[in-house]
């Protein structure tokens, strides 16, 4: 299945992760095994998607805090 990932960059301020402006595109699609449940949003497994080669390079290299949301992409029949 195809999933869409959305990256939310953050920075530390007073021991809190706060949203910051993105340095480029924040969404990308990648393949996910059909027999595996989707990872939870803002979870270790979904955060690992930001380090995969399908993610934009700036996201792969992001050194600050962040979280990733995941949604299944539904194709519309032609």
PDB file of N, H, CA, C and O in Angstrom:
ATOM      1  N   UNK A   1       0.844  -1.177   0.000  1.00  0.00           N
ATOM      2  CA  UNK A   1       0.000   0.000   0.000  1.00  0.00           C
ATOM      3  C   UNK A   1       0.886   1.235   0.000  1.00  0.00           C
ATOM      4  O   UNK A   1       2.045   1.190   0.415  1.00  0.00           O
ATOM      5  N   UNK A   2       0.334   2.308  -0.461  1.00  0.00           N
ATOM      6  H   UNK A   2      -0.606   2.345  -0.798  1.00  0.00           H
ATOM      7  CA  UNK A   2       1.047   3.586  -0.451  1.00  0.00           C
ATOM      8  C   UNK A   2       0.550   4.410   0.726  1.00  0.00           C
ATOM      9  O   UNK A   2      -0.651   4.486   0.987  1.00  0.00           O
ATOM     10  N   UNK A   3       1.488   5.022   1.428  1.00  0.00           N
ATOM     11  H   UNK A   3       2.463   4.960   1.216  1.00  0.00           H
ATOM     12  CA  UNK A   3       1.123   5.894   2.537  1.00  0.00           C
ATOM     13  C   UNK A   3       1.697   7.280   2.296  1.00  0.00           C
ATOM     14  O   UNK A   3       2.726   7.439   1.639  1.00  0.00           O
ATOM     15  N   UNK A   4       1.015   8.276   2.838  1.00  0.00           N
ATOM     16  H   UNK A   4       0.179   8.146   3.372  1.00  0.00           H
ATOM     17  CA  UNK A   4       1.506   9.647   2.785  1.00  0.00           C
ATOM     18  C   UNK A   4       1.984  10.027   4.178  1.00  0.00           C
ATOM     19  O   UNK A   4       1.278   9.835   5.169  1.00  0.00           O
ATOM     20  N   UNK A   5       3.185  10.565   4.235  1.00  0.00           N
ATOM     21  H   UNK A   5       3.758  10.721   3.430  1.00  0.00           H
ATOM     22  CA  UNK A   5       3.784  10.996   5.486  1.00  0.00           C
ATOM     23  C   UNK A   5       3.831  12.520   5.510  1.00  0.00           C
ATOM     24  O   UNK A   5       4.128  13.154   4.498  1.00  0.00           O
ATOM     25  N   UNK A   6       3.540  13.095   6.652  1.00  0.00           N
ATOM     26  H   UNK A   6       3.299  12.580   7.474  1.00  0.00           H
ATOM     27  CA  UNK A   6       3.639  14.536   6.837  1.00  0.00           C
ATOM     28  C   UNK A   6       4.571  14.805   8.002  1.00  0.00           C
ATOM     29  O   UNK A   6       4.390  14.272   9.096  1.00  0.00           O
ATOM     30  N   UNK A   7       5.566  15.636   7.754  1.00  0.00           N
ATOM     31  H   UNK A   7       5.713  16.069   6.865  1.00  0.00           H
ATOM     32  CA  UNK A   7       6.629  15.940   8.712  1.00  0.00           C
ATOM     33  C   UNK A   7       6.341  17.272   9.389  1.00  0.00           C
ATOM     34  O   UNK A   7       6.002  18.252   8.726  1.00  0.00           O
ATOM     35  N   UNK A   8       6.478  17.305  10.707  1.00  0.00           N
ATOM     36  H   UNK A   8       6.753  16.509  11.246  1.00  0.00           H
ATOM     37  CA  UNK A   8       6.261  18.517  11.493  1.00  0.00           C
ATOM     38  C   UNK A   8       7.553  18.859  12.235  1.00  0.00           C
ATOM     39  O   UNK A   8       7.829  18.290  13.291  1.00  0.00           O
ATOM     40  N   UNK A   9       8.354  19.794  11.683  1.00  0.00           N
ATOM     41  H   UNK A   9       8.130  20.256  10.825  1.00  0.00           H
ATOM     42  CA  UNK A   9       9.611  20.153  12.339  1.00  0.00           C
ATOM     43  C   UNK A   9       9.351  20.974  13.601  1.00  0.00           C
ATOM     44  O   UNK A   9       8.387  21.734  13.688  1.00  0.00           O
ATOM     45  N   UNK A  10      10.235  20.795  14.562  1.00  0.00           N
ATOM     46  H   UNK A  10      11.019  20.178  14.491  1.00  0.00           H
ATOM     47  CA  UNK A  10      10.113  21.511  15.826  1.00  0.00           C
ATOM     48  C   UNK A  10      11.502  21.947  16.289  1.00  0.00           C
ATOM     49  O   UNK A  10      12.523  21.507  15.759  1.00  0.00           O
ATOM     50  N   UNK A  11      11.509  22.818  17.288  1.00  0.00           N
ATOM     51  H   UNK A  11      10.680  23.174  17.719  1.00  0.00           H
ATOM     52  CA  UNK A  11      12.757  23.228  17.934  1.00  0.00           C
ATOM     53  C   UNK A  11      12.495  23.281  19.439  1.00  0.00           C
ATOM     54  O   UNK A  11      11.358  23.460  19.876  1.00  0.00           O
ATOM     55  N   UNK A  12      13.557  23.124  20.218  1.00  0.00           N
ATOM     56  H   UNK A  12      14.480  22.979  19.862  1.00  0.00           H
ATOM     57  CA  UNK A  12      13.428  23.177  21.673  1.00  0.00           C
ATOM     58  C   UNK A  12      13.422  24.627  22.140  1.00  0.00           C
ATOM     59  O   UNK A  12      14.275  25.420  21.742  1.00  0.00           O
ATOM     60  N   UNK A  13      12.452  24.968  22.987  1.00  0.00           N
ATOM     61  H   UNK A  13      11.759  24.325  23.311  1.00  0.00           H
ATOM     62  CA  UNK A  13      12.412  26.278  23.626  1.00  0.00           C
ATOM     63  C   UNK A  13      11.886  26.077  25.037  1.00  0.00           C
ATOM     64  O   UNK A  13      10.755  25.635  25.238  1.00  0.00           O
ATOM     65  N   UNK A  14      12.728  26.409  26.012  1.00  0.00           N
ATOM     66  H   UNK A  14      13.647  26.768  25.848  1.00  0.00           H
ATOM     67  CA  UNK A  14      12.349  26.245  27.430  1.00  0.00           C
ATOM     68  C   UNK A  14      11.887  24.813  27.717  1.00  0.00           C
ATOM     69  O   UNK A  14      10.878  24.601  28.389  1.00  0.00           O
ATOM     70  N   UNK A  15      12.631  23.845  27.205  1.00  0.00           N
ATOM     71  H   UNK A  15      13.451  24.018  26.659  1.00  0.00           H
ATOM     72  CA  UNK A  15      12.351  22.420  27.397  1.00  0.00           C
ATOM     73  C   UNK A  15      11.045  21.944  26.765  1.00  0.00           C
ATOM     74  O   UNK A  15      10.523  20.892  27.137  1.00  0.00           O
ATOM     75  N   UNK A  16      10.521  22.705  25.822  1.00  0.00           N
ATOM     76  H   UNK A  16      10.945  23.559  25.520  1.00  0.00           H
ATOM     77  CA  UNK A  16       9.322  22.304  25.088  1.00  0.00           C
ATOM     78  C   UNK A  16       9.636  22.280  23.596  1.00  0.00           C
ATOM     79  O   UNK A  16      10.325  23.163  23.085  1.00  0.00           O
ATOM     80  N   UNK A  17       9.132  21.277  22.910  1.00  0.00           N
ATOM     81  H   UNK A  17       8.572  20.560  23.325  1.00  0.00           H
ATOM     82  CA  UNK A  17       9.261  21.228  21.457  1.00  0.00           C
ATOM     83  C   UNK A  17       8.155  22.094  20.869  1.00  0.00           C
ATOM     84  O   UNK A  17       6.970  21.840  21.081  1.00  0.00           O
ATOM     85  N   UNK A  18       8.564  23.132  20.118  1.00  0.00           N
ATOM     86  H   UNK A  18       9.527  23.339  19.946  1.00  0.00           H
ATOM     87  CA  UNK A  18       7.585  24.047  19.518  1.00  0.00           C
ATOM     88  C   UNK A  18       7.686  23.952  17.993  1.00  0.00           C
ATOM     89  O   UNK A  18       8.761  23.663  17.467  1.00  0.00           O
ATOM     90  N   UNK A  19       6.588  24.191  17.281  1.00  0.00           N
ATOM     91  H   UNK A  19       5.715  24.426  17.708  1.00  0.00           H
ATOM     92  CA  UNK A  19       6.617  24.136  15.822  1.00  0.00           C
ATOM     93  C   UNK A  19       7.526  25.226  15.252  1.00  0.00           C
ATOM     94  O   UNK A  19       7.609  26.328  15.794  1.00  0.00           O
ATOM     95  N   UNK A  20       8.201  24.903  14.158  1.00  0.00           N
ATOM     96  H   UNK A  20       8.134  24.008  13.718  1.00  0.00           H
ATOM     97  CA  UNK A  20       9.017  25.873  13.425  1.00  0.00           C
ATOM     98  C   UNK A  20       8.700  25.754  11.940  1.00  0.00           C
ATOM     99  O   UNK A  20       8.078  24.788  11.497  1.00  0.00           O
ATOM    100  N   UNK A  21       9.137  26.750  11.183  1.00  0.00           N
ATOM    101  H   UNK A  21       9.642  27.534  11.542  1.00  0.00           H
ATOM    102  CA  UNK A  21       8.907  26.746   9.744  1.00  0.00           C
ATOM    103  C   UNK A  21       9.697  25.621   9.073  1.00  0.00           C
ATOM    104  O   UNK A  21      10.830  25.317   9.447  1.00  0.00           O
ATOM    105  N   UNK A  22       9.071  25.026   8.088  1.00  0.00           N
ATOM    106  H   UNK A  22       8.151  25.272   7.784  1.00  0.00           H
ATOM    107  CA  UNK A  22       9.718  23.960   7.321  1.00  0.00           C
ATOM    108  C   UNK A  22      10.748  24.554   6.372  1.00  0.00           C
ATOM    109  O   UNK A  22      10.635  25.708   5.959  1.00  0.00           O
ATOM    110  N   UNK A  23      11.743  23.764   6.036  1.00  0.00           N
ATOM    111  H   UNK A  23      11.835  22.827   6.372  1.00  0.00           H
ATOM    112  CA  UNK A  23      12.792  24.186   5.114  1.00  0.00           C
ATOM    113  C   UNK A  23      12.535  23.706   3.690  1.00  0.00           C
ATOM    114  O   UNK A  23      13.366  23.909   2.805  1.00  0.00           O
ATOM    115  N   UNK A  24      11.402  23.079   3.470  1.00  0.00           N
ATOM    116  H   UNK A  24      10.727  22.915   4.189  1.00  0.00           H
ATOM    117  CA  UNK A  24      11.058  22.552   2.152  1.00  0.00           C
ATOM    118  C   UNK A  24       9.747  21.798   2.241  1.00  0.00           C
ATOM    119  O   UNK A  24       8.976  21.993   3.181  1.00  0.00           O
ATOM    120  N   UNK A  25       9.485  20.928   1.256  1.00  0.00           N
ATOM    121  H   UNK A  25      10.110  20.769   0.493  1.00  0.00           H
ATOM    122  CA  UNK A  25       8.244  20.149   1.270  1.00  0.00           C
ATOM    123  C   UNK A  25       8.148  19.286   2.529  1.00  0.00           C
ATOM    124  O   UNK A  25       9.152  18.754   3.002  1.00  0.00           O
ATOM    125  N   UNK A  26       6.939  19.151   3.065  1.00  0.00           N
ATOM    126  H   UNK A  26       6.123  19.583   2.680  1.00  0.00           H
ATOM    127  CA  UNK A  26       6.752  18.395   4.309  1.00  0.00           C
ATOM    128  C   UNK A  26       6.003  17.084   4.104  1.00  0.00           C
ATOM    129  O   UNK A  26       5.838  16.318   5.054  1.00  0.00           O
ATOM    130  N   UNK A  27       5.551  16.811   2.890  1.00  0.00           N
ATOM    131  H   UNK A  27       5.685  17.433   2.119  1.00  0.00           H
ATOM    132  CA  UNK A  27       4.842  15.553   2.644  1.00  0.00           C
ATOM    133  C   UNK A  27       5.564  14.742   1.578  1.00  0.00           C
ATOM    134  O   UNK A  27       6.214  15.291   0.688  1.00  0.00           O
ATOM    135  N   UNK A  28       5.436  13.432   1.688  1.00  0.00           N
ATOM    136  H   UNK A  28       4.908  12.986   2.411  1.00  0.00           H
ATOM    137  CA  UNK A  28       5.978  12.505   0.695  1.00  0.00           C
ATOM    138  C   UNK A  28       5.205  11.210   0.806  1.00  0.00           C
ATOM    139  O   UNK A  28       4.528  10.954   1.802  1.00  0.00           O
ATOM    140  N   UNK A  29       5.313  10.400  -0.228  1.00  0.00           N
ATOM    141  H   UNK A  29       5.863  10.608  -1.037  1.00  0.00           H
ATOM    142  CA  UNK A  29       4.672   9.091  -0.198  1.00  0.00           C
ATOM    143  C   UNK A  29       5.748   8.012  -0.210  1.00  0.00           C
ATOM    144  O   UNK A  29       6.856   8.209  -0.707  1.00  0.00           O
ATOM    145  N   UNK A  30       5.386   6.881   0.347  1.00  0.00           N
ATOM    146  H   UNK A  30       4.485   6.721   0.751  1.00  0.00           H
ATOM    147  CA  UNK A  30       6.278   5.729   0.381  1.00  0.00           C
ATOM    148  C   UNK A  30       5.425   4.469   0.418  1.00  0.00           C
ATOM    149  O   UNK A  30       4.221   4.531   0.668  1.00  0.00           O
ATOM    150  N   UNK A  31       6.040   3.351   0.174  1.00  0.00           N
ATOM    151  H   UNK A  31       7.018   3.300  -0.029  1.00  0.00           H
ATOM    152  CA  UNK A  31       5.326   2.070   0.220  1.00  0.00           C
ATOM    153  C   UNK A  31       5.378   1.506   1.638  1.00  0.00           C
ATOM    154  O   UNK A  31       6.345   1.704   2.372  1.00  0.00           O
ATOM    155  N   UNK A  32       4.318   0.804   1.995  1.00  0.00           N
ATOM    156  H   UNK A  32       3.532   0.644   1.398  1.00  0.00           H
ATOM    157  CA  UNK A  32       4.195   0.169   3.305  1.00  0.00           C
ATOM    158  C   UNK A  32       3.637  -1.227   3.078  1.00  0.00           C
ATOM    159  O   UNK A  32       2.735  -1.395   2.258  1.00  0.00           O
ATOM    160  N   UNK A  33       4.148  -2.228   3.777  1.00  0.00           N
ATOM    161  H   UNK A  33       4.881  -2.091   4.443  1.00  0.00           H
ATOM    162  CA  UNK A  33       3.641  -3.598   3.574  1.00  0.00           C
ATOM    163  C   UNK A  33       2.136  -3.695   3.830  1.00  0.00           C
ATOM    164  O   UNK A  33       1.630  -3.198   4.836  1.00  0.00           O
ATOM    165  N   UNK A  34       1.436  -4.342   2.905  1.00  0.00           N
ATOM    166  H   UNK A  34       1.847  -4.745   2.088  1.00  0.00           H
ATOM    167  CA  UNK A  34      -0.019  -4.488   3.028  1.00  0.00           C
ATOM    168  C   UNK A  34      -0.423  -5.251   4.285  1.00  0.00           C
ATOM    169  O   UNK A  34      -1.488  -5.001   4.850  1.00  0.00           O
ATOM    170  N   UNK A  35       0.423  -6.178   4.722  1.00  0.00           N
ATOM    171  H   UNK A  35       1.288  -6.380   4.263  1.00  0.00           H
ATOM    172  CA  UNK A  35       0.072  -7.028   5.854  1.00  0.00           C
ATOM    173  C   UNK A  35       0.500  -6.440   7.201  1.00  0.00           C
ATOM    174  O   UNK A  35       0.378  -7.101   8.233  1.00  0.00           O
ATOM    175  N   UNK A  36       0.996  -5.218   7.194  1.00  0.00           N
ATOM    176  H   UNK A  36       1.096  -4.682   6.356  1.00  0.00           H
ATOM    177  CA  UNK A  36       1.477  -4.591   8.434  1.00  0.00           C
ATOM    178  C   UNK A  36       0.584  -3.396   8.764  1.00  0.00           C
ATOM    179  O   UNK A  36       0.312  -2.584   7.880  1.00  0.00           O
ATOM    180  N   UNK A  37       0.118  -3.261  10.018  1.00  0.00           N
ATOM    181  H   UNK A  37       0.340  -3.921  10.736  1.00  0.00           H
ATOM    182  CA  UNK A  37      -0.711  -2.107  10.364  1.00  0.00           C
ATOM    183  C   UNK A  37       0.078  -0.805  10.223  1.00  0.00           C
ATOM    184  O   UNK A  37       1.294  -0.770  10.410  1.00  0.00           O
ATOM    185  N   UNK A  38      -0.643   0.255   9.892  1.00  0.00           N
ATOM    186  H   UNK A  38      -1.631   0.227   9.740  1.00  0.00           H
ATOM    187  CA  UNK A  38       0.012   1.560   9.795  1.00  0.00           C
ATOM    188  C   UNK A  38       0.595   1.958  11.150  1.00  0.00           C
ATOM    189  O   UNK A  38      -0.003   1.676  12.189  1.00  0.00           O
ATOM    190  N   UNK A  39       1.753   2.609  11.145  1.00  0.00           N
ATOM    191  H   UNK A  39       2.239   2.838  10.301  1.00  0.00           H
ATOM    192  CA  UNK A  39       2.304   3.060  12.423  1.00  0.00           C
ATOM    193  C   UNK A  39       1.457   4.192  12.988  1.00  0.00           C
ATOM    194  O   UNK A  39       0.797   4.917  12.243  1.00  0.00           O
ATOM    195  N   UNK A  40       1.479   4.334  14.286  1.00  0.00           N
ATOM    196  H   UNK A  40       2.015   3.745  14.891  1.00  0.00           H
ATOM    197  CA  UNK A  40       0.755   5.426  14.941  1.00  0.00           C
ATOM    198  C   UNK A  40       1.454   6.741  14.645  1.00  0.00           C
ATOM    199  O   UNK A  40       2.670   6.778  14.456  1.00  0.00           O
ATOM    200  N   UNK A  41       0.689   7.813  14.605  1.00  0.00           N
ATOM    201  H   UNK A  41      -0.299   7.783  14.759  1.00  0.00           H
ATOM    202  CA  UNK A  41       1.268   9.138  14.439  1.00  0.00           C
ATOM    203  C   UNK A  41       2.115   9.484  15.661  1.00  0.00           C
ATOM    204  O   UNK A  41       1.805   9.088  16.784  1.00  0.00           O
ATOM    205  N   UNK A  42       3.191  10.232  15.416  1.00  0.00           N
ATOM    206  H   UNK A  42       3.443  10.554  14.503  1.00  0.00           H
ATOM    207  CA  UNK A  42       4.048  10.706  16.501  1.00  0.00           C
ATOM    208  C   UNK A  42       4.535   9.543  17.366  1.00  0.00           C
ATOM    209  O   UNK A  42       4.485   9.599  18.595  1.00  0.00           O
ATOM    210  N   UNK A  43       5.003   8.499  16.701  1.00  0.00           N
ATOM    211  H   UNK A  43       5.043   8.454  15.703  1.00  0.00           H
ATOM    212  CA  UNK A  43       5.465   7.289  17.359  1.00  0.00           C
ATOM    213  C   UNK A  43       6.853   6.953  16.810  1.00  0.00           C
ATOM    214  O   UNK A  43       7.231   7.439  15.744  1.00  0.00           O
ATOM    215  N   UNK A  44       7.607   6.131  17.527  1.00  0.00           N
ATOM    216  H   UNK A  44       7.299   5.736  18.392  1.00  0.00           H
ATOM    217  CA  UNK A  44       8.946   5.758  17.078  1.00  0.00           C
ATOM    218  C   UNK A  44       8.913   5.209  15.655  1.00  0.00           C
ATOM    219  O   UNK A  44       9.739   5.591  14.826  1.00  0.00           O
ATOM    220  N   UNK A  45       7.971   4.321  15.366  1.00  0.00           N
ATOM    221  H   UNK A  45       7.300   4.011  16.040  1.00  0.00           H
ATOM    222  CA  UNK A  45       7.925   3.694  14.045  1.00  0.00           C
ATOM    223  C   UNK A  45       7.600   4.705  12.946  1.00  0.00           C
ATOM    224  O   UNK A  45       8.208   4.663  11.876  1.00  0.00           O
ATOM    225  N   UNK A  46       6.658   5.606  13.190  1.00  0.00           N
ATOM    226  H   UNK A  46       6.164   5.639  14.058  1.00  0.00           H
ATOM    227  CA  UNK A  46       6.356   6.613  12.167  1.00  0.00           C
ATOM    228  C   UNK A  46       7.502   7.612  12.042  1.00  0.00           C
ATOM    229  O   UNK A  46       7.776   8.091  10.941  1.00  0.00           O
ATOM    230  N   UNK A  47       8.171   7.933  13.133  1.00  0.00           N
ATOM    231  H   UNK A  47       7.948   7.544  14.027  1.00  0.00           H
ATOM    232  CA  UNK A  47       9.306   8.860  13.067  1.00  0.00           C
ATOM    233  C   UNK A  47      10.444   8.297  12.230  1.00  0.00           C
ATOM    234  O   UNK A  47      11.188   9.059  11.613  1.00  0.00           O
ATOM    235  N   UNK A  48      10.592   6.980  12.197  1.00  0.00           N
ATOM    236  H   UNK A  48       9.987   6.361  12.698  1.00  0.00           H
ATOM    237  CA  UNK A  48      11.657   6.369  11.392  1.00  0.00           C
ATOM    238  C   UNK A  48      11.451   6.595   9.898  1.00  0.00           C
ATOM    239  O   UNK A  48      12.407   6.528   9.125  1.00  0.00           O
ATOM    240  N   UNK A  49      10.219   6.862   9.487  1.00  0.00           N
ATOM    241  H   UNK A  49       9.443   6.917  10.115  1.00  0.00           H
ATOM    242  CA  UNK A  49       9.950   7.128   8.075  1.00  0.00           C
ATOM    243  C   UNK A  49      10.650   8.398   7.595  1.00  0.00           C
ATOM    244  O   UNK A  49      10.926   8.541   6.404  1.00  0.00           O
ATOM    245  N   UNK A  50      10.935   9.314   8.507  1.00  0.00           N
ATOM    246  H   UNK A  50      10.711   9.199   9.475  1.00  0.00           H
ATOM    247  CA  UNK A  50      11.628  10.552   8.143  1.00  0.00           C
ATOM    248  C   UNK A  50      13.081  10.299   7.764  1.00  0.00           C
ATOM    249  O   UNK A  50      13.715  11.165   7.160  1.00  0.00           O
ATOM    250  N   UNK A  51      13.614   9.149   8.100  1.00  0.00           N
ATOM    251  H   UNK A  51      13.099   8.446   8.590  1.00  0.00           H
ATOM    252  CA  UNK A  51      15.012   8.831   7.801  1.00  0.00           C
ATOM    253  C   UNK A  51      15.160   7.962   6.551  1.00  0.00           C
ATOM    254  O   UNK A  51      16.276   7.626   6.156  1.00  0.00           O
ATOM    255  N   UNK A  52      14.042   7.602   5.933  1.00  0.00           N
ATOM    256  H   UNK A  52      13.135   7.876   6.253  1.00  0.00           H
ATOM    257  CA  UNK A  52      14.104   6.763   4.736  1.00  0.00           C
ATOM    258  C   UNK A  52      14.358   7.608   3.497  1.00  0.00           C
ATOM    259  O   UNK A  52      14.111   8.814   3.497  1.00  0.00           O
ATOM    260  N   UNK A  53      14.847   6.977   2.454  1.00  0.00           N
ATOM    261  H   UNK A  53      15.048   5.998   2.455  1.00  0.00           H
ATOM    262  CA  UNK A  53      15.260   7.691   1.243  1.00  0.00           C
ATOM    263  C   UNK A  53      14.106   8.358   0.490  1.00  0.00           C
ATOM    264  O   UNK A  53      14.347   9.250  -0.323  1.00  0.00           O
ATOM    265  N   UNK A  54      12.867   7.949   0.740  1.00  0.00           N
ATOM    266  H   UNK A  54      12.671   7.224   1.401  1.00  0.00           H
ATOM    267  CA  UNK A  54      11.730   8.597   0.074  1.00  0.00           C
ATOM    268  C   UNK A  54      11.442   9.981   0.645  1.00  0.00           C
ATOM    269  O   UNK A  54      10.833  10.809  -0.033  1.00  0.00           O
ATOM    270  N   UNK A  55      11.864  10.244   1.868  1.00  0.00           N
ATOM    271  H   UNK A  55      12.359   9.572   2.419  1.00  0.00           H
ATOM    272  CA  UNK A  55      11.635  11.548   2.502  1.00  0.00           C
ATOM    273  C   UNK A  55      12.540  12.595   1.853  1.00  0.00           C
ATOM    274  O   UNK A  55      13.646  12.270   1.421  1.00  0.00           O
ATOM    275  N   UNK A  56      12.079  13.857   1.781  1.00  0.00           N
ATOM    276  H   UNK A  56      11.181  14.120   2.132  1.00  0.00           H
ATOM    277  CA  UNK A  56      12.952  14.909   1.266  1.00  0.00           C
ATOM    278  C   UNK A  56      14.267  14.960   2.057  1.00  0.00           C
ATOM    279  O   UNK A  56      14.295  14.675   3.254  1.00  0.00           O
ATOM    280  N   UNK A  57      15.328  15.322   1.381  1.00  0.00           N
ATOM    281  H   UNK A  57      15.305  15.554   0.408  1.00  0.00           H
ATOM    282  CA  UNK A  57      16.656  15.315   1.982  1.00  0.00           C
ATOM    283  C   UNK A  57      16.741  16.183   3.235  1.00  0.00           C
ATOM    284  O   UNK A  57      17.384  15.798   4.212  1.00  0.00           O
ATOM    285  N   UNK A  58      16.098  17.351   3.214  1.00  0.00           N
ATOM    286  H   UNK A  58      15.576  17.664   2.421  1.00  0.00           H
ATOM    287  CA  UNK A  58      16.184  18.223   4.397  1.00  0.00           C
ATOM    288  C   UNK A  58      15.544  17.548   5.605  1.00  0.00           C
ATOM    289  O   UNK A  58      15.976  17.761   6.738  1.00  0.00           O
ATOM    290  N   UNK A  59      14.511  16.731   5.365  1.00  0.00           N
ATOM    291  H   UNK A  59      14.160  16.558   4.444  1.00  0.00           H
ATOM    292  CA  UNK A  59      13.858  16.010   6.461  1.00  0.00           C
ATOM    293  C   UNK A  59      14.779  14.901   6.967  1.00  0.00           C
ATOM    294  O   UNK A  59      14.922  14.714   8.175  1.00  0.00           O
ATOM    295  N   UNK A  60      15.395  14.175   6.056  1.00  0.00           N
ATOM    296  H   UNK A  60      15.279  14.327   5.074  1.00  0.00           H
ATOM    297  CA  UNK A  60      16.319  13.117   6.462  1.00  0.00           C
ATOM    298  C   UNK A  60      17.433  13.667   7.348  1.00  0.00           C
ATOM    299  O   UNK A  60      17.925  12.973   8.238  1.00  0.00           O
ATOM    300  N   UNK A  61      17.827  14.907   7.103  1.00  0.00           N
ATOM    301  H   UNK A  61      17.428  15.471   6.380  1.00  0.00           H
ATOM    302  CA  UNK A  61      18.945  15.514   7.824  1.00  0.00           C
ATOM    303  C   UNK A  61      18.522  16.364   9.021  1.00  0.00           C
ATOM    304  O   UNK A  61      19.375  16.936   9.700  1.00  0.00           O
ATOM    305  N   UNK A  62      17.218  16.457   9.289  1.00  0.00           N
ATOM    306  H   UNK A  62      16.525  15.992   8.737  1.00  0.00           H
ATOM    307  CA  UNK A  62      16.721  17.308  10.385  1.00  0.00           C
ATOM    308  C   UNK A  62      17.281  16.819  11.713  1.00  0.00           C
ATOM    309  O   UNK A  62      17.149  15.644  12.055  1.00  0.00           O
ATOM    310  N   UNK A  63      17.910  17.726  12.464  1.00  0.00           N
ATOM    311  H   UNK A  63      18.017  18.680  12.187  1.00  0.00           H
ATOM    312  CA  UNK A  63      18.536  17.327  13.732  1.00  0.00           C
ATOM    313  C   UNK A  63      17.700  17.694  14.949  1.00  0.00           C
ATOM    314  O   UNK A  63      18.007  17.257  16.058  1.00  0.00           O
ATOM    315  N   UNK A  64      16.666  18.476  14.766  1.00  0.00           N
ATOM    316  H   UNK A  64      16.416  18.831  13.865  1.00  0.00           H
ATOM    317  CA  UNK A  64      15.833  18.881  15.900  1.00  0.00           C
ATOM    318  C   UNK A  64      14.693  17.910  16.134  1.00  0.00           C
ATOM    319  O   UNK A  64      14.564  16.902  15.439  1.00  0.00           O
ATOM    320  N   UNK A  65      13.873  18.223  17.113  1.00  0.00           N
ATOM    321  H   UNK A  65      13.977  19.041  17.678  1.00  0.00           H
ATOM    322  CA  UNK A  65      12.700  17.379  17.376  1.00  0.00           C
ATOM    323  C   UNK A  65      11.701  17.487  16.216  1.00  0.00           C
ATOM    324  O   UNK A  65      11.713  18.454  15.454  1.00  0.00           O
ATOM    325  N   UNK A  66      10.857  16.492  16.104  1.00  0.00           N
ATOM    326  H   UNK A  66      10.847  15.706  16.723  1.00  0.00           H
ATOM    327  CA  UNK A  66       9.856  16.469  15.042  1.00  0.00           C
ATOM    328  C   UNK A  66       8.865  15.362  15.346  1.00  0.00           C
ATOM    329  O   UNK A  66       9.057  14.559  16.259  1.00  0.00           O
ATOM    330  N   UNK A  67       7.800  15.339  14.557  1.00  0.00           N
ATOM    331  H   UNK A  67       7.643  15.991  13.816  1.00  0.00           H
ATOM    332  CA  UNK A  67       6.931  14.164  14.550  1.00  0.00           C
ATOM    333  C   UNK A  67       6.383  13.976  13.153  1.00  0.00           C
ATOM    334  O   UNK A  67       6.377  14.901  12.341  1.00  0.00           O
ATOM    335  N   UNK A  68       5.925  12.774  12.886  1.00  0.00           N
ATOM    336  H   UNK A  68       5.930  12.023  13.546  1.00  0.00           H
ATOM    337  CA  UNK A  68       5.420  12.397  11.569  1.00  0.00           C
ATOM    338  C   UNK A  68       4.007  11.847  11.728  1.00  0.00           C
ATOM    339  O   UNK A  68       3.732  11.049  12.624  1.00  0.00           O
ATOM    340  N   UNK A  69       3.117  12.290  10.841  1.00  0.00           N
ATOM    341  H   UNK A  69       3.341  12.939  10.113  1.00  0.00           H
ATOM    342  CA  UNK A  69       1.776  11.720  10.750  1.00  0.00           C
ATOM    343  C   UNK A  69       1.715  10.860   9.497  1.00  0.00           C
ATOM    344  O   UNK A  69       2.337  11.184   8.485  1.00  0.00           O
ATOM    345  N   UNK A  70       0.967   9.764   9.562  1.00  0.00           N
ATOM    346  H   UNK A  70       0.461   9.501  10.384  1.00  0.00           H
ATOM    347  CA  UNK A  70       0.882   8.807   8.460  1.00  0.00           C
ATOM    348  C   UNK A  70      -0.583   8.575   8.094  1.00  0.00           C
ATOM    349  O   UNK A  70      -1.438   8.389   8.960  1.00  0.00           O
ATOM    350  N   UNK A  71      -0.849   8.592   6.774  1.00  0.00           N
ATOM    351  H   UNK A  71      -0.154   8.743   6.071  1.00  0.00           H
ATOM    352  CA  UNK A  71      -2.188   8.289   6.269  1.00  0.00           C
ATOM    353  C   UNK A  71      -2.075   7.396   5.054  1.00  0.00           C
ATOM    354  O   UNK A  71      -1.164   7.552   4.241  1.00  0.00           O
ATOM    355  N   UNK A  72      -2.995   6.466   4.933  1.00  0.00           N
ATOM    356  H   UNK A  72      -3.735   6.340   5.594  1.00  0.00           H
ATOM    357  CA  UNK A  72      -3.019   5.609   3.757  1.00  0.00           C
ATOM    358  C   UNK A  72      -3.548   6.425   2.580  1.00  0.00           C
ATOM    359  O   UNK A  72      -4.489   7.204   2.729  1.00  0.00           O
ATOM    360  N   UNK A  73      -2.939   6.240   1.413  1.00  0.00           N
ATOM    361  H   UNK A  73      -2.175   5.607   1.292  1.00  0.00           H
ATOM    362  CA  UNK A  73      -3.377   6.912   0.204  1.00  0.00           C
ATOM    363  C   UNK A  73      -4.355   5.988  -0.511  1.00  0.00           C
ATOM    364  O   UNK A  73      -4.023   4.847  -0.831  1.00  0.00           O
ATOM    365  N   UNK A  74      -5.549   6.486  -0.754  1.00  0.00           N
ATOM    366  H   UNK A  74      -5.818   7.413  -0.494  1.00  0.00           H
ATOM    367  CA  UNK A  74      -6.549   5.693  -1.451  1.00  0.00           C
ATOM    368  C   UNK A  74      -6.580   6.141  -2.901  1.00  0.00           C
ATOM    369  O   UNK A  74      -6.769   7.324  -3.184  1.00  0.00           O
ATOM    370  N   UNK A  75      -6.399   5.213  -3.809  1.00  0.00           N
ATOM    371  H   UNK A  75      -6.246   4.252  -3.579  1.00  0.00           H
ATOM    372  CA  UNK A  75      -6.461   5.527  -5.242  1.00  0.00           C
ATOM    373  C   UNK A  75      -7.905   5.570  -5.684  1.00  0.00           C
ATOM    374  O   UNK A  75      -8.740   4.791  -5.223  1.00  0.00           O
ATOM    375  N   UNK A  76      -8.185   6.497  -6.587  1.00  0.00           N
ATOM    376  H   UNK A  76      -7.507   7.130  -6.961  1.00  0.00           H
ATOM    377  CA  UNK A  76      -9.515   6.587  -7.158  1.00  0.00           C
ATOM    378  C   UNK A  76      -9.554   5.742  -8.421  1.00  0.00           C
ATOM    379  O   UNK A  76      -8.723   5.932  -9.310  1.00  0.00           O
ATOM    380  N   UNK A  77     -10.487   4.826  -8.521  1.00  0.00           N
ATOM    381  H   UNK A  77     -11.162   4.672  -7.799  1.00  0.00           H
ATOM    382  CA  UNK A  77     -10.570   4.013  -9.741  1.00  0.00           C
ATOM    383  C   UNK A  77     -10.771   4.890 -10.970  1.00  0.00           C
ATOM    384  O   UNK A  77     -11.520   5.867 -10.926  1.00  0.00           O
ATOM    385  N   UNK A  78     -10.109   4.544 -12.055  1.00  0.00           N
ATOM    386  H   UNK A  78      -9.501   3.751 -12.090  1.00  0.00           H
ATOM    387  CA  UNK A  78     -10.207   5.309 -13.295  1.00  0.00           C
ATOM    388  C   UNK A  78     -11.354   4.806 -14.138  1.00  0.00           C
ATOM    389  O   UNK A  78     -11.597   5.329 -15.225  1.00  0.00           O
TER     390      UNK A  78
END
